[in-house]
């Protein structure tokens, strides 16, 4: 029974250690390679950091020159019909 409970709760214990892609990208200063370059972002409404800020807003904070935003047919915010 203890093993079953451990297997059930193990994912919850490791949740705090997860960093999302945008967090790692900005934390490790990989965005420096994008300075003075025009970039496009492929994303949707689920593209967020660990604080639920969108990838788009995080790139704007870093003054990246975003010239194109590519999103699925239901729109960037997932609200299009």
C-alpha positions in Angstrom: 0.0 0.0 0.0 2.9 2.4 0.8 4.4 1.8 -2.6 1.1 2.6 -4.3 0.8 5.9 -2.4 4.3 6.8 -3.2 3.7 6.2 -6.9 0.5 8.2 -6.7 2.2 11.2 -4.9 5.6 11.1 -6.5 4.6 13.4 -9.4 3.4 16.0 -7.0 6.6 16.0 -5.0 8.7 16.7 -8.1 6.4 19.4 -9.5 8.3 22.3 -7.9 11.5 21.3 -9.7 10.1 21.8 -13.2 11.2 24.7 -15.3 9.4 25.4 -18.5 11.2 26.1 -21.8 10.8 29.9 -21.8 12.1 30.0 -18.2 15.2 28.2 -19.2 15.6 30.1 -22.4 15.5 33.5 -20.6 17.3 32.4 -17.4 20.3 31.0 -19.3 20.6 34.2 -21.4 20.0 32.4 -24.7 17.9 35.3 -25.8 21.1 37.3 -26.2 21.6 35.5 -29.5 18.4 37.0 -30.7 19.4 40.6 -30.0 19.2 42.8 -33.1 17.5 40.0 -35.0 14.0 39.8 -36.3 12.2 36.8 -34.8 8.9 34.9 -35.2 7.2 33.1 -32.4 5.2 29.9 -32.9 2.9 29.6 -29.9 -0.7 29.4 -28.5 -2.5 30.2 -25.3 -0.6 27.5 -23.4 2.8 29.1 -24.1 3.5 30.4 -20.6 6.3 30.5 -18.0 6.1 29.2 -14.4 4.2 32.3 -13.3 1.7 32.0 -16.2 3.1 35.0 -18.1 2.8 34.4 -21.8 6.0 33.8 -23.9 5.0 36.8 -26.0 5.0 39.1 -23.0 8.3 37.7 -21.7 10.0 38.3 -25.0 8.6 41.8 -25.1 10.1 42.4 -21.7 13.5 41.5 -23.0 13.1 43.9 -26.0 13.3 41.2 -28.6 12.2 42.3 -32.0 9.2 40.1 -32.6 8.0 40.6 -36.2 5.7 37.6 -36.7 3.4 35.7 -34.4 2.2 32.3 -35.6 -0.7 30.6 -33.9 -3.1 27.8 -34.6 -6.4 28.2 -36.4 -8.3 28.8 -33.2 -6.2 31.9 -32.5 -3.5 33.0 -30.1 -5.9 33.1 -27.1 -7.8 30.0 -28.2 -11.0 32.1 -28.5 -11.6 32.1 -32.3 -14.4 30.0 -33.7 
